[in-house]
Amino acid sequence: MPKLKNNLPKNYLINLANKLSEINQFETFPNPSVGAVGIDKNNLIHLGVTGKHGSPHAEFALLKNKKINFINELYTSLEPCCHIGKNPSCSNLIIKKKVKKIFSSSIDLDERVKEKTNRLLKKKNISLKYTKQPSKPSILHNYCNLNQKPYVVAKIASSNDFYSKHKFKRLFTSKSALKFAHLLRYQSDSILVGKNTINHDNPSLNCRLNGIEKKIAIFIINKNLFFNKKIFLNNNLKGAYVFHSEKNKTKIKKVGKFFKLIYFDLNQPVNDLLKVVYQLGYKKLLIEGGANTLSNFLKSKSINELYHVKNKLNFNKNGLLSIKKIVKDNKLPLNQVLNLEQDLILNYKSKYVHWNY
């Protein structure tokens, strides 16, 4: 990262750390994406970001740079970790490097960190102050930790007259809308679909954006473990998680050779299912599961954002599976409308997606 002479106010430096946190923000799951700014004894600025796949942590990457002189002040978008997992403890390294002042834009609600970092650094006479200006990645990270479930985004496409399928066309939205759908996948670490979507479409459910390779976990809701034979030839679906309530041991053994099965009473609240997804380490879930799946999650108030990709053409008699009632009954407030070639993208967003100190 470049060296800069520091004559900047603290507010600018903490905002810089926040902006740095957005560089790899969709490629560090399950770790939060963090930005770090260090001021050395010569008053020069040094920068660090969380690496792809979550390693190394931003503070660790900055402080481990052998070319950097003694860091006196450290600015981070999320308070440093104090535990040892796949990555070493950033707090231990901060103590070793004799950093004296830390300014963080956000506390960390992860139970392994919450209040523990502050106590540890305080014992070593290291000042840690919070500016309460959380970055976007920190808000997502803390939302998940606070609620013990992933942030949920849903997407569904329809014609102008609200049909989600066409008698003769499998894909009916524009190329730009298709790229937008893959962008949503890139911004997520997991996808959930229902049985009908899998069996009717046999989708790949991967992220197809030029220059980007990203593995996304797949979750399928299939109560009775019924899959068309062609599904077992789709290697993109191999190893996907399947929520089911089937008790036939023979069927379970057969299907379990291809999928990771999770027995789950599907009469339980949707939020209980989301907690299982979270416990498996996933923090941003994209629902692409069709009308029935979308309706169930909306009714349970489990969706944080909904994208309705609305084609400008009417299907009339060629239309199948109307979602008009689902869209009209949607209680999420309209947040934004994007005009994209032959499609409108309507973004509905919950107002309760935030957290307080």
HELIX and SHEET records of a PDB file:
HELIX    1   1 LYS A   10  LEU A   20  1                                  11    
HELIX    2   2 LYS A   52  GLY A   54  5                                   3    
HELIX    3   3 ALA A   58  LEU A   63  1                                   6    
HELIX    4   4 CYS A   90  LYS A   96  1                                   7    
HELIX    5   5 LYS A  116  LYS A  123  1                                   8    
HELIX    6   6 LYS A  136  ASN A  147  1                                  12    
HELIX    7   7 LYS A  175  TYR A  186  1                                  12    
HELIX    8   8 LYS A  195  ASP A  201  1                                   7    
HELIX    9   9 LYS A  229  LEU A  233  5                                   5    
HELIX   10  10 ASN A  235  LEU A  237  5                                   3    
HELIX   11  11 LYS A  249  VAL A  255  1                                   7    
HELIX   12  12 VAL A  270  GLN A  279  1                                  10    
HELIX   13  13 GLY A  290  LYS A  299  1                                  10    
HELIX   14  14 ASN A  316  ASN A  318  5                                   3    
HELIX   15  15 LYS A  324  ASP A  329  1                                   6    
SHEET    1   A 6 LEU A   4  LYS A   5  0                                        
SHEET    2   A 6 LEU A  44  VAL A  49 -1                                        
SHEET    3   A 6 GLY A  35  ASP A  40 -1                                        
SHEET    4   A 6 ILE A  71  THR A  76 -1                                        
SHEET    5   A 6 LYS A 101  SER A 104  1                                        
SHEET    6   A 6 SER A 127  TYR A 130  1                                        
SHEET    1   B 9 LYS A 260  TYR A 263  0                                        
SHEET    2   B 9 TYR A 241  HIS A 244  1                                        
SHEET    3   B 9 ALA A 217  ILE A 221  1                                        
SHEET    4   B 9 SER A 190  GLY A 194  1                                        
SHEET    5   B 9 LYS A 284  ILE A 287  1                                        
SHEET    6   B 9 TYR A 151  SER A 158  1                                        
SHEET    7   B 9 GLU A 305  ASN A 311  1                                        
SHEET    8   B 9 ASP A 343  LYS A 349 -1                                        
SHEET    9   B 9 LEU A 334  LEU A 340 -1                                        
SHEET    1   C 2 TYR A 163  HIS A 166  0                                        
SHEET    2   C 2 GLY A 319  SER A 322 -1                                        
END                                                                             
